[in-house]
Amino acid sequence: RLFKATNPRQASGIKLLFAGDGDMAADLKYRCHDLRLGSSVLFLHQDVEPFREDLYSASDAVISLKHRRGVTHEQFPLSAIEVAFSRAVPIYSKNSYISEFFPNIGVSVIDESCESISHAFKELFAHPGRYLSERAKLEGNWLELIEQKFFSSRLDQEIQKTLNKNQNRLSMIGVDPVDQIEADLKYGSIEDTLKKVEALLDRGDQKTKKRSQLFQIKGDALLKSSRFDEGMEAYSASLKFDENNHLAYVGLGHIALRGHANEDALTFFRKALAKKENDPQALMGIGMVHDRLGISEDAIYWYEKSIQMTADSGGDIATSLSVLSQCCMECTNRKFAISTLERLRENIPDNSSIALVLGQLYLKDGQSEIGQKLIDEALLVQNQGQSKPA
C-alpha cells in the first residue's frame, strides 16, 4: 500500500503474490481487503516447494526474507541464486553473504519493514537492466569461492548441485558466434552483449540474414534495458537487411506495448505472424494486447495458442502458463476459462502445472470437489517427480 501511495504509476502494473502454506493466510487476506488491495494482491495458499522453480521463472521479482524449511546455511540463502538463474530479481536480506559476494544480482533490504520493501520495488523500476549483468559471472565466482574452501563441505555440495542443474543455462559449445551472443543475452550482461554485437557488425563479414539477426539481438538487448528509441532503430535496421525477420517485428510490438500504443503493437505482432505462422512469441504478444484492453476471452484464446505451439516445439511453457492462469482467474466467463484449461490439459497431458491451475479455477468457481481432486493429483505427481533419483 505504501508503494502504491508513493509510486502510483509503477504500482499500477504490479501484482503481488503471497505463496506458501503458512497459517497466516486468512489474516493476510482480510488485511489486504481492509487496505483495499484486492485488485493488486493474489494468494497461493499451498506448499510451493514442488513447483518452486516454475514459480521463480514466472515472476519478475521474488521476495524471500524468511528461510525455507530445512535450510541450515541461513547466511548464504541459495534461493536468491536460484531466483537469479530463473531470470527473476531476488529481494533478500542485507544481513547475508549474498550482499557481500554477489551485490548486483538483486536488491538487498535492511529489514522487513514496509519502507524497506517499498524502496526495493522502487529500485527495480529505477534500474531494470542492472540485475541481469552479473548472472553470467555466477558460476565462476561460486567455483572460485569453493576452491578457497570458503564454504562448509555440505554447502559446497549444494552449490555444485545447483551449478550442475543450471549448467545448460550458462554455456553453449560449438554454435555459431551470432547464435552464441543471442543465447548469452538470456543470462548474461546486456552491455557485454551490445559490445559483442557491435564488434561483429564492425567486422562486416556476415551474410545479410546474419546482420539482420545481429541488429535484432541488439534491439532485444536495448528492449531489456528499456532503451526503447534505440531499440526501435535497431529493429528497423534488422528489417532493412531481412524483411522476414519475425523476431524484429515481435520486438517492435513489445516496445509499442510498453508505450501503451496498443494498435501499433497489434499491427507489429500480426506482421510477425505473417512472416512466421503460429510463432509462439507473436501469439503471446497478441494475447497481451487483448489482455491490456480488458478483452479477457480473446486474450485467453491467443495465450492458449501460444502455449500449445510452445509445447509442440518442446519449449518451456511455465511463464506463458502463468500469464494465462492469471487471465483465467480474472475472466468473468468462468466456463470459457475452464474449458480452455481442460483442453490444454488434454493436449498436454504430462504437465501437472496445468492441472494445478485448473483445480484452483474450479475451486474459485465453487466446484470444490473436482478442484481439490485436481490439485491433490497434480501435487502428488510433482512430489513423485522430485523424489525420483537423478
C-alpha positions as a LaTeX table, in Angstrom:
\begin{tabular}{lrrr}
\hline
Residue & $x$ (\AA) & $y$ (\AA) & $z$ (\AA) \\
\hline
Arg1 & 0.00 & 0.00 & 0.00 \\
Leu2 & 2.90 & 2.34 & 0.77 \\
Phe3 & 4.43 & 1.71 & $-2.65$ \\
Lys4 & 1.08 & 2.33 & $-4.38$ \\
Ala5 & 0.69 & 5.60 & $-2.49$ \\
Thr6 & 4.18 & 6.89 & $-3.27$ \\
Asn7 & 4.64 & 5.41 & $-6.77$ \\
Pro8 & 1.15 & 5.12 & $-8.30$ \\
Arg9 & 2.27 & 4.89 & $-11.93$ \\
Gln10 & 4.67 & 1.98 & $-11.38$ \\
Ala11 & 2.36 & 0.29 & $-8.89$ \\
Ser12 & $-0.48$ & 0.15 & $-11.41$ \\
Gly13 & 1.29 & $-2.67$ & $-13.26$ \\
Ile14 & 2.26 & $-4.77$ & $-10.23$ \\
Lys15 & 0.62 & $-7.92$ & $-8.95$ \\
Leu16 & 1.89 & $-9.16$ & $-5.58$ \\
Leu17 & 1.56 & $-12.92$ & $-4.99$ \\
Phe18 & 1.74 & $-14.36$ & $-1.48$ \\
Ala19 & 2.76 & $-18.00$ & $-1.84$ \\
Gly20 & 3.07 & $-20.60$ & 0.89 \\
Asp21 & 1.14 & $-22.83$ & 3.26 \\
Gly22 & 1.61 & $-20.87$ & 6.48 \\
Asp23 & $-1.14$ & $-20.28$ & 8.99 \\
Met24 & $-1.31$ & $-16.51$ & 8.38 \\
Ala25 & $-3.06$ & $-16.73$ & 5.01 \\
Ala26 & $-6.53$ & $-15.85$ & 6.26 \\
Asp27 & $-5.24$ & $-12.89$ & 8.30 \\
Leu28 & $-3.30$ & $-11.61$ & 5.29 \\
Lys29 & $-6.36$ & $-11.86$ & 3.04 \\
Tyr30 & $-8.52$ & $-9.90$ & 5.48 \\
Arg31 & $-5.76$ & $-7.32$ & 5.92 \\
Cys32 & $-5.40$ & $-6.84$ & 2.15 \\
His33 & $-9.17$ & $-6.49$ & 1.85 \\
Asp34 & $-9.24$ & $-3.88$ & 4.62 \\
Leu35 & $-6.44$ & $-1.97$ & 2.88 \\
Arg36 & $-8.33$ & $-2.13$ & $-0.44$ \\
Leu37 & $-5.55$ & $-4.04$ & $-2.15$ \\
Gly38 & $-7.73$ & $-6.82$ & $-3.54$ \\
Ser39 & $-7.03$ & $-5.95$ & $-7.19$ \\
Ser40 & $-3.25$ & $-5.94$ & $-6.65$ \\
Val41 & $-2.75$ & $-9.00$ & $-4.44$ \\
Leu42 & $-3.05$ & $-12.72$ & $-5.15$ \\
Phe43 & $-2.74$ & $-15.70$ & $-2.80$ \\
Leu44 & $-1.42$ & $-19.20$ & $-3.44$ \\
His45 & $-2.08$ & $-20.98$ & $-0.16$ \\
Gln46 & $-0.20$ & $-24.25$ & $-0.59$ \\
Asp47 & 3.29 & $-25.70$ & $-0.34$ \\
Val48 & 5.13 & $-24.24$ & $-3.34$ \\
Glu49 & 8.21 & $-26.44$ & $-2.98$ \\
Pro50 & 7.12 & $-28.93$ & $-5.71$ \\
Phe51 & 6.96 & $-26.16$ & $-8.32$ \\
Arg52 & 9.20 & $-23.53$ & $-6.74$ \\
Glu53 & 11.47 & $-23.10$ & $-9.77$ \\
Asp54 & 8.49 & $-22.71$ & $-12.12$ \\
Leu55 & 7.15 & $-20.04$ & $-9.79$ \\
Tyr56 & 10.50 & $-18.22$ & $-9.88$ \\
Ser57 & 10.58 & $-18.37$ & $-13.68$ \\
Ala58 & 7.09 & $-16.91$ & $-13.91$ \\
Ser59 & 7.95 & $-13.95$ & $-11.66$ \\
Asp60 & 9.71 & $-10.66$ & $-12.29$ \\
Ala61 & 10.98 & $-10.44$ & $-8.72$ \\
Val62 & 10.93 & $-12.72$ & $-5.67$ \\
Ile63 & 10.94 & $-11.64$ & $-2.04$ \\
Ser64 & 12.11 & $-14.35$ & 0.33 \\
Leu65 & 13.26 & $-12.82$ & 3.59 \\
Lys66 & 12.41 & $-15.88$ & 5.67 \\
His67 & 14.39 & $-19.11$ & 5.30 \\
Arg68 & 12.92 & $-22.22$ & 3.68 \\
Arg69 & 12.27 & $-25.22$ & 5.84 \\
Gly70 & 15.34 & $-27.42$ & 6.30 \\
Val71 & 17.82 & $-24.70$ & 5.34 \\
Thr72 & 20.90 & $-24.89$ & 7.56 \\
His73 & 23.04 & $-22.19$ & 5.92 \\
Glu74 & 20.93 & $-19.13$ & 6.68 \\
Gln75 & 23.74 & $-16.68$ & 5.97 \\
Phe76 & 24.04 & $-17.92$ & 2.38 \\
Pro77 & 20.48 & $-18.36$ & 1.00 \\
Leu78 & 20.76 & $-20.44$ & $-2.17$ \\
Ser79 & 17.20 & $-19.41$ & $-3.01$ \\
Ala80 & 18.48 & $-15.97$ & $-4.02$ \\
Ile81 & 20.88 & $-17.58$ & $-6.50$ \\
Glu82 & 18.15 & $-19.89$ & $-7.82$ \\
Val83 & 15.88 & $-16.90$ & $-8.36$ \\
Ala84 & 18.64 & $-15.16$ & $-10.32$ \\
Phe85 & 19.19 & $-18.24$ & $-12.50$ \\
Ser86 & 15.45 & $-18.17$ & $-13.23$ \\
Arg87 & 15.77 & $-14.64$ & $-14.66$ \\
Ala88 & 13.84 & $-13.06$ & $-11.80$ \\
Val89 & 15.30 & $-10.46$ & $-9.45$ \\
Pro90 & 15.81 & $-11.69$ & $-5.87$ \\
Ile91 & 14.99 & $-9.36$ & $-2.99$ \\
Tyr92 & 16.93 & $-10.61$ & 0.02 \\
Ser93 & 18.19 & $-9.59$ & 3.44 \\
Lys94 & 21.26 & $-7.37$ & 3.59 \\
Asn95 & 22.49 & $-9.46$ & 6.52 \\
Ser96 & 23.64 & $-12.31$ & 4.31 \\
Tyr97 & 26.75 & $-13.24$ & 2.37 \\
Ile98 & 24.82 & $-12.71$ & $-0.87$ \\
Ser99 & 25.10 & $-8.95$ & $-0.40$ \\
Glu100 & 28.88 & $-9.21$ & 0.04 \\
Phe101 & 29.83 & $-11.58$ & $-2.76$ \\
Phe102 & 27.06 & $-11.01$ & $-5.36$ \\
Pro103 & 25.82 & $-7.47$ & $-4.72$ \\
Asn104 & 24.36 & $-6.85$ & $-8.17$ \\
Ile105 & 22.17 & $-9.88$ & $-8.74$ \\
Gly106 & 19.24 & $-8.39$ & $-6.85$ \\
Val107 & 18.03 & $-5.88$ & $-4.30$ \\
Ser108 & 19.00 & $-6.14$ & $-0.64$ \\
Val109 & 16.83 & $-4.74$ & 2.15 \\
Ile110 & 17.93 & $-3.68$ & 5.62 \\
Asp111 & 14.91 & $-5.17$ & 7.34 \\
Glu112 & 11.38 & $-6.44$ & 6.69 \\
Ser113 & 9.72 & $-3.05$ & 7.18 \\
Cys114 & 7.22 & $-1.64$ & 4.69 \\
Glu115 & 9.61 & 1.21 & 3.95 \\
Ser116 & 12.48 & $-1.13$ & 3.03 \\
Ile117 & 10.40 & $-3.35$ & 0.76 \\
Ser118 & 8.73 & $-0.34$ & $-0.88$ \\
His119 & 12.20 & 1.08 & $-1.58$ \\
Ala120 & 13.23 & $-2.29$ & $-3.09$ \\
Phe121 & 10.28 & $-2.12$ & $-5.50$ \\
Lys122 & 11.32 & 1.40 & $-6.45$ \\
Glu123 & 14.86 & 0.20 & $-7.17$ \\
Leu124 & 13.50 & $-2.45$ & $-9.55$ \\
Phe125 & 11.84 & 0.22 & $-11.67$ \\
Ala126 & 14.74 & 2.66 & $-11.45$ \\
His127 & 17.35 & 0.16 & $-12.72$ \\
Pro128 & 15.51 & $-2.50$ & $-14.78$ \\
Gly129 & 18.63 & $-3.76$ & $-16.57$ \\
Arg130 & 21.15 & $-3.69$ & $-13.74$ \\
Tyr131 & 20.40 & $-7.07$ & $-12.25$ \\
Leu132 & 20.99 & $-9.10$ & $-15.40$ \\
Ser133 & 24.61 & $-8.02$ & $-15.65$ \\
Glu134 & 26.04 & $-10.38$ & $-13.02$ \\
Arg135 & 24.20 & $-13.58$ & $-13.96$ \\
Ala136 & 26.82 & $-14.98$ & $-16.32$ \\
Lys137 & 29.53 & $-14.43$ & $-13.69$ \\
Leu138 & 27.81 & $-16.50$ & $-11.03$ \\
Glu139 & 29.38 & $-19.81$ & $-11.98$ \\
Gly140 & 32.95 & $-18.56$ & $-11.96$ \\
Asn141 & 32.50 & $-16.69$ & $-8.69$ \\
Trp142 & 30.99 & $-19.69$ & $-6.96$ \\
Leu143 & 33.70 & $-22.05$ & $-8.13$ \\
Glu144 & 36.39 & $-19.63$ & $-7.00$ \\
Leu145 & 34.89 & $-19.45$ & $-3.52$ \\
Ile146 & 34.64 & $-23.25$ & $-3.39$ \\
Glu147 & 38.34 & $-23.55$ & $-4.32$ \\
Gln148 & 39.17 & $-21.16$ & $-1.49$ \\
Lys149 & 37.36 & $-23.53$ & 0.92 \\
Phe150 & 35.13 & $-20.64$ & 1.93 \\
Phe151 & 32.07 & $-22.82$ & 2.50 \\
Ser152 & 31.47 & $-25.93$ & 4.54 \\
Ser153 & 31.71 & $-29.20$ & 2.62 \\
Arg154 & 27.94 & $-29.69$ & 2.82 \\
Leu155 & 27.28 & $-26.26$ & 1.35 \\
Asp156 & 29.95 & $-26.94$ & $-1.33$ \\
Gln157 & 27.89 & $-29.93$ & $-2.45$ \\
Glu158 & 24.66 & $-27.93$ & $-2.56$ \\
Ile159 & 26.28 & $-25.15$ & $-4.58$ \\
Gln160 & 27.79 & $-27.66$ & $-7.02$ \\
Lys161 & 24.40 & $-29.35$ & $-7.39$ \\
Thr162 & 22.76 & $-26.01$ & $-8.22$ \\
Leu163 & 25.52 & $-25.21$ & $-10.72$ \\
Asn164 & 25.13 & $-28.57$ & $-12.46$ \\
Lys165 & 21.37 & $-28.14$ & $-12.65$ \\
Asn166 & 21.79 & $-24.76$ & $-14.34$ \\
Gln167 & 24.79 & $-25.64$ & $-16.47$ \\
Asn168 & 22.77 & $-25.66$ & $-19.68$ \\
Arg169 & 21.70 & $-22.09$ & $-18.96$ \\
Leu170 & 25.25 & $-20.80$ & $-18.77$ \\
Ser171 & 27.14 & $-22.45$ & $-21.60$ \\
Met172 & 26.71 & $-23.40$ & $-25.23$ \\
Ile173 & 29.52 & $-25.12$ & $-27.11$ \\
Gly174 & 30.17 & $-25.30$ & $-30.83$ \\
Val175 & 27.50 & $-22.88$ & $-32.04$ \\
Asp176 & 27.54 & $-20.01$ & $-34.48$ \\
Pro177 & 29.01 & $-16.79$ & $-32.92$ \\
Val178 & 25.79 & $-14.87$ & $-33.59$ \\
Asp179 & 23.70 & $-17.65$ & $-32.04$ \\
Gln180 & 26.12 & $-17.68$ & $-29.09$ \\
Ile181 & 25.54 & $-13.97$ & $-28.49$ \\
Glu182 & 21.77 & $-14.48$ & $-28.67$ \\
Ala183 & 22.00 & $-17.28$ & $-26.10$ \\
Asp184 & 24.26 & $-15.22$ & $-23.82$ \\
Leu185 & 21.73 & $-12.37$ & $-23.79$ \\
Lys186 & 19.28 & $-14.54$ & $-21.85$ \\
Tyr187 & 21.60 & $-14.97$ & $-18.87$ \\
Gly188 & 24.48 & $-12.58$ & $-19.35$ \\
Ser189 & 25.25 & $-8.88$ & $-19.30$ \\
Ile190 & 23.29 & $-6.59$ & $-21.61$ \\
Glu191 & 26.26 & $-4.28$ & $-22.05$ \\
Asp192 & 28.55 & $-7.21$ & $-22.88$ \\
Thr193 & 26.02 & $-8.38$ & $-25.45$ \\
Leu194 & 25.88 & $-4.96$ & $-27.07$ \\
Lys195 & 29.70 & $-4.81$ & $-27.25$ \\
Lys196 & 29.88 & $-8.24$ & $-28.90$ \\
Val197 & 27.17 & $-7.28$ & $-31.39$ \\
Glu198 & 28.97 & $-4.06$ & $-32.34$ \\
Ala199 & 32.28 & $-5.94$ & $-32.72$ \\
Leu200 & 30.73 & $-8.41$ & $-35.16$ \\
Leu201 & 28.91 & $-5.67$ & $-37.06$ \\
Asp202 & 32.18 & $-3.75$ & $-37.42$ \\
Arg203 & 33.79 & $-6.83$ & $-38.99$ \\
Gly204 & 31.16 & $-6.71$ & $-41.71$ \\
Asp205 & 31.75 & $-10.28$ & $-42.90$ \\
Gln206 & 28.31 & $-11.68$ & $-42.11$ \\
Lys207 & 25.70 & $-12.63$ & $-44.64$ \\
Thr208 & 22.67 & $-10.38$ & $-44.94$ \\
Lys209 & 20.43 & $-12.52$ & $-42.71$ \\
Lys210 & 23.12 & $-12.75$ & $-40.05$ \\
Arg211 & 23.45 & $-8.95$ & $-39.99$ \\
Ser212 & 19.70 & $-8.76$ & $-39.61$ \\
Gln213 & 19.91 & $-11.19$ & $-36.69$ \\
Leu214 & 22.67 & $-9.12$ & $-35.08$ \\
Phe215 & 20.60 & $-5.93$ & $-35.24$ \\
Gln216 & 17.60 & $-7.87$ & $-33.90$ \\
Ile217 & 19.69 & $-9.13$ & $-30.94$ \\
Lys218 & 20.85 & $-5.56$ & $-30.38$ \\
Gly219 & 17.20 & $-4.50$ & $-30.33$ \\
Asp220 & 16.38 & $-7.26$ & $-27.84$ \\
Ala221 & 19.19 & $-6.11$ & $-25.54$ \\
Leu222 & 18.07 & $-2.48$ & $-25.73$ \\
Leu223 & 14.47 & $-3.53$ & $-25.08$ \\
Lys224 & 15.57 & $-5.40$ & $-21.94$ \\
Ser225 & 17.28 & $-2.27$ & $-20.67$ \\
Ser226 & 14.23 & $-0.09$ & $-21.52$ \\
Arg227 & 16.11 & 1.95 & $-24.14$ \\
Phe228 & 13.12 & 1.94 & $-26.43$ \\
Asp229 & 14.09 & 4.59 & $-29.02$ \\
Glu230 & 17.44 & 2.92 & $-29.66$ \\
Gly231 & 15.69 & $-0.45$ & $-29.73$ \\
Met232 & 13.32 & 0.73 & $-32.46$ \\
Glu233 & 16.28 & 1.90 & $-34.54$ \\
Ala234 & 17.99 & $-1.49$ & $-34.16$ \\
Tyr235 & 14.87 & $-3.43$ & $-35.11$ \\
Ser236 & 14.30 & $-1.17$ & $-38.13$ \\
Ala237 & 17.89 & $-1.77$ & $-39.23$ \\
Ser238 & 17.31 & $-5.52$ & $-38.83$ \\
Leu239 & 14.30 & $-5.40$ & $-41.15$ \\
Lys240 & 16.29 & $-3.50$ & $-43.78$ \\
Phe241 & 18.63 & $-6.48$ & $-44.07$ \\
Asp242 & 15.87 & $-9.10$ & $-43.83$ \\
Glu243 & 12.25 & $-8.03$ & $-44.04$ \\
Asn244 & 11.20 & $-11.54$ & $-42.99$ \\
Asn245 & 12.86 & $-11.41$ & $-39.56$ \\
His246 & 9.73 & $-12.03$ & $-37.50$ \\
Leu247 & 11.54 & $-11.53$ & $-34.19$ \\
Ala248 & 12.27 & $-7.91$ & $-35.11$ \\
Tyr249 & 8.53 & $-7.35$ & $-35.53$ \\
Val250 & 7.93 & $-9.06$ & $-32.17$ \\
Gly251 & 10.43 & $-6.68$ & $-30.55$ \\
Leu252 & 8.75 & $-3.65$ & $-32.13$ \\
Gly253 & 5.44 & $-4.97$ & $-30.83$ \\
His254 & 6.74 & $-5.13$ & $-27.28$ \\
Ile255 & 8.15 & $-1.60$ & $-27.50$ \\
Ala256 & 4.76 & $-0.35$ & $-28.71$ \\
Leu257 & 3.04 & $-2.28$ & $-25.91$ \\
Arg258 & 5.35 & $-0.74$ & $-23.30$ \\
Gly259 & 4.38 & 2.67 & $-24.66$ \\
His260 & 0.67 & 1.80 & $-24.47$ \\
Ala261 & 0.37 & 2.08 & $-28.26$ \\
Asn262 & $-1.92$ & $-0.95$ & $-28.37$ \\
Glu263 & $-2.99$ & $-0.69$ & $-32.01$ \\
Asp264 & 0.62 & $-0.35$ & $-33.18$ \\
Ala265 & 1.61 & $-3.31$ & $-31.01$ \\
Leu266 & $-1.16$ & $-5.43$ & $-32.52$ \\
Thr267 & $-0.02$ & $-4.48$ & $-36.02$ \\
Phe268 & 3.58 & $-5.49$ & $-35.33$ \\
Phe269 & 2.62 & $-8.82$ & $-33.73$ \\
Arg270 & 0.35 & $-9.63$ & $-36.68$ \\
Lys271 & 3.19 & $-8.82$ & $-39.09$ \\
Ala272 & 5.38 & $-11.23$ & $-37.16$ \\
Leu273 & 2.70 & $-13.91$ & $-37.56$ \\
Ala274 & 2.53 & $-13.19$ & $-41.27$ \\
Lys275 & 6.28 & $-13.83$ & $-41.53$ \\
Lys276 & 6.22 & $-16.95$ & $-39.35$ \\
Glu277 & 2.92 & $-18.71$ & $-38.91$ \\
Asn278 & 1.98 & $-19.72$ & $-35.35$ \\
Asp279 & 5.08 & $-18.14$ & $-33.81$ \\
Pro280 & 4.58 & $-18.51$ & $-30.02$ \\
Gln281 & 6.06 & $-15.09$ & $-29.18$ \\
Ala282 & 3.82 & $-13.28$ & $-31.67$ \\
Leu283 & 0.77 & $-15.21$ & $-30.44$ \\
Met284 & 1.63 & $-14.31$ & $-26.85$ \\
Gly285 & 2.06 & $-10.67$ & $-27.85$ \\
Ile286 & $-1.40$ & $-10.53$ & $-29.43$ \\
Gly287 & $-2.81$ & $-12.06$ & $-26.25$ \\
Met288 & $-1.04$ & $-9.42$ & $-24.15$ \\
Val289 & $-2.60$ & $-6.61$ & $-26.21$ \\
His290 & $-6.10$ & $-8.03$ & $-25.72$ \\
Asp291 & $-5.34$ & $-8.56$ & $-22.04$ \\
Arg292 & $-4.28$ & $-4.93$ & $-21.75$ \\
Leu293 & $-7.55$ & $-3.87$ & $-23.40$ \\
Gly294 & $-9.56$ & $-5.98$ & $-20.96$ \\
Ile295 & $-10.81$ & $-8.40$ & $-23.61$ \\
Ser296 & $-10.15$ & $-11.48$ & $-21.49$ \\
Glu297 & $-11.69$ & $-14.17$ & $-23.69$ \\
Asp298 & $-9.71$ & $-13.08$ & $-26.75$ \\
Ala299 & $-6.54$ & $-12.86$ & $-24.64$ \\
Ile300 & $-7.11$ & $-16.39$ & $-23.34$ \\
Tyr301 & $-7.61$ & $-17.65$ & $-26.90$ \\
Trp302 & $-4.25$ & $-16.27$ & $-28.05$ \\
Tyr303 & $-2.44$ & $-17.32$ & $-24.88$ \\
Glu304 & $-3.70$ & $-20.88$ & $-25.36$ \\
Lys305 & $-2.43$ & $-20.97$ & $-28.94$ \\
Ser306 & 0.97 & $-19.66$ & $-27.83$ \\
Ile307 & 1.28 & $-22.29$ & $-25.09$ \\
Gln308 & 0.23 & $-25.08$ & $-27.44$ \\
Met309 & 2.77 & $-24.04$ & $-30.07$ \\
Thr310 & 5.50 & $-23.74$ & $-27.43$ \\
Ala311 & 4.71 & $-27.17$ & $-26.03$ \\
Asp312 & 4.62 & $-28.72$ & $-29.51$ \\
Ser313 & 8.14 & $-27.42$ & $-30.16$ \\
Gly314 & 9.44 & $-28.72$ & $-26.82$ \\
Gly315 & 9.74 & $-25.29$ & $-25.24$ \\
Asp316 & 9.19 & $-24.23$ & $-21.64$ \\
Ile317 & 5.60 & $-23.10$ & $-21.03$ \\
Ala318 & 6.00 & $-22.09$ & $-17.37$ \\
Thr319 & 6.00 & $-18.32$ & $-17.93$ \\
Ser320 & 3.25 & $-18.41$ & $-20.56$ \\
Leu321 & 1.11 & $-20.66$ & $-18.38$ \\
Ser322 & 1.45 & $-18.22$ & $-15.50$ \\
Val323 & 0.18 & $-15.37$ & $-17.69$ \\
Leu324 & $-2.73$ & $-17.49$ & $-18.95$ \\
Ser325 & $-3.56$ & $-18.61$ & $-15.40$ \\
Gln326 & $-3.81$ & $-15.06$ & $-14.15$ \\
Cys327 & $-6.02$ & $-14.08$ & $-17.08$ \\
Cys328 & $-8.28$ & $-17.10$ & $-16.50$ \\
Met329 & $-8.62$ & $-16.25$ & $-12.80$ \\
Glu330 & $-9.71$ & $-12.71$ & $-13.67$ \\
Cys331 & $-12.04$ & $-13.72$ & $-16.53$ \\
Thr332 & $-15.73$ & $-13.28$ & $-15.72$ \\
Asn333 & $-16.68$ & $-16.09$ & $-18.12$ \\
Arg334 & $-15.56$ & $-18.96$ & $-15.89$ \\
Lys335 & $-16.93$ & $-21.67$ & $-18.19$ \\
Phe336 & $-14.82$ & $-20.39$ & $-21.08$ \\
Ala337 & $-11.69$ & $-20.20$ & $-18.90$ \\
Ile338 & $-12.25$ & $-23.70$ & $-17.50$ \\
Ser339 & $-12.89$ & $-25.20$ & $-20.95$ \\
Thr340 & $-9.64$ & $-23.64$ & $-22.20$ \\
Leu341 & $-7.58$ & $-25.18$ & $-19.42$ \\
Glu342 & $-9.38$ & $-28.51$ & $-19.81$ \\
Arg343 & $-8.42$ & $-28.50$ & $-23.49$ \\
Leu344 & $-4.81$ & $-27.69$ & $-22.68$ \\
Arg345 & $-4.71$ & $-30.45$ & $-20.07$ \\
Glu346 & $-5.96$ & $-32.92$ & $-22.67$ \\
Asn347 & $-3.47$ & $-31.76$ & $-25.31$ \\
Ile348 & $-0.51$ & $-31.53$ & $-22.88$ \\
Pro349 & $-1.30$ & $-34.42$ & $-20.50$ \\
Asp350 & 2.11 & $-34.68$ & $-18.84$ \\
Asn351 & 2.10 & $-31.15$ & $-17.42$ \\
Ser352 & 0.86 & $-31.20$ & $-13.83$ \\
Ser353 & 1.03 & $-27.40$ & $-13.58$ \\
Ile354 & $-1.95$ & $-27.10$ & $-15.93$ \\
Ala355 & $-3.99$ & $-29.44$ & $-13.73$ \\
Leu356 & $-2.95$ & $-27.41$ & $-10.68$ \\
Val357 & $-4.17$ & $-24.14$ & $-12.19$ \\
Leu358 & $-7.35$ & $-25.80$ & $-13.42$ \\
Gly359 & $-8.04$ & $-27.11$ & $-9.94$ \\
Gln360 & $-7.67$ & $-23.62$ & $-8.49$ \\
Leu361 & $-10.09$ & $-22.28$ & $-11.08$ \\
Tyr362 & $-12.66$ & $-24.96$ & $-10.23$ \\
Leu363 & $-12.32$ & $-24.00$ & $-6.56$ \\
Lys364 & $-12.91$ & $-20.36$ & $-7.43$ \\
Asp365 & $-15.99$ & $-21.41$ & $-9.40$ \\
Gly366 & $-17.39$ & $-23.18$ & $-6.37$ \\
Gln367 & $-16.73$ & $-26.70$ & $-7.66$ \\
Ser368 & $-14.65$ & $-27.65$ & $-4.66$ \\
Glu369 & $-14.70$ & $-31.45$ & $-5.03$ \\
Ile370 & $-13.29$ & $-31.64$ & $-8.56$ \\
Gly371 & $-11.00$ & $-28.67$ & $-7.88$ \\
Gln372 & $-9.40$ & $-30.21$ & $-4.81$ \\
Lys373 & $-9.08$ & $-33.56$ & $-6.56$ \\
Leu374 & $-7.15$ & $-31.98$ & $-9.45$ \\
Ile375 & $-4.88$ & $-30.07$ & $-7.06$ \\
Asp376 & $-4.14$ & $-33.17$ & $-4.98$ \\
Glu377 & $-3.37$ & $-35.25$ & $-8.08$ \\
Ala378 & $-1.12$ & $-32.54$ & $-9.53$ \\
Leu379 & 0.82 & $-32.13$ & $-6.28$ \\
Leu380 & 1.21 & $-35.91$ & $-5.98$ \\
Val381 & 2.71 & $-36.07$ & $-9.49$ \\
Gln382 & 5.08 & $-33.20$ & $-8.74$ \\
Asn383 & 6.16 & $-34.70$ & $-5.42$ \\
Gln384 & 6.82 & $-38.05$ & $-7.10$ \\
Gly385 & 8.84 & $-36.31$ & $-9.79$ \\
Gln386 & 11.05 & $-34.62$ & $-7.19$ \\
Ser387 & 11.65 & $-37.86$ & $-5.32$ \\
Lys388 & 12.94 & $-39.74$ & $-8.36$ \\
Pro389 & 16.72 & $-40.42$ & $-8.30$ \\
Ala390 & 18.86 & $-38.49$ & $-10.76$ \\
\hline
\end{tabular}
